[in-house]
Amino acid sequence: MHRARSLQSQATRAMVAKLLAKLDDLLLWCLVDWRRKKKNFFLGNVFCGRDE
């Protein structure tokens, strides 16, 4: 029982790390893309939470 729980928490941690990495990539992409084409700043607002 104890071992199964620790395995589950390990899997959860790995999943969270993956999600965080994905989010990081998305934010970086948003920033770069937003800078590249400021015309599309509305999408930048929606996806990156910018209010410019």
HUZI-V622212 format. One record per backbone hydrogen bond with DSSP energy under -1.0 kcal/mol. CO is the residue of the C=O (numbers start at 0). NH is the residue of the N-H. If there is no record, write none. Layout:
BEGIN
co:CO nh:NH
co:CO nh:NH
END
This chain:
BEGIN
co:0 nh:4
co:1 nh:5
co:2 nh:6
co:3 nh:7
co:4 nh:8
co:5 nh:9
co:6 nh:10
co:7 nh:11
co:8 nh:12
co:9 nh:13
co:10 nh:14
co:11 nh:15
co:12 nh:16
co:13 nh:17
co:14 nh:18
co:15 nh:19
co:16 nh:20
co:17 nh:21
co:18 nh:22
co:19 nh:23
co:20 nh:24
co:21 nh:25
co:22 nh:26
co:23 nh:27
co:24 nh:28
co:25 nh:29
co:26 nh:30
co:27 nh:31
co:28 nh:32
co:29 nh:33
co:30 nh:34
co:31 nh:35
co:32 nh:36
co:36 nh:39
co:37 nh:40
co:39 nh:43
co:40 nh:44
co:41 nh:45
co:42 nh:46
co:43 nh:47
co:44 nh:48
END
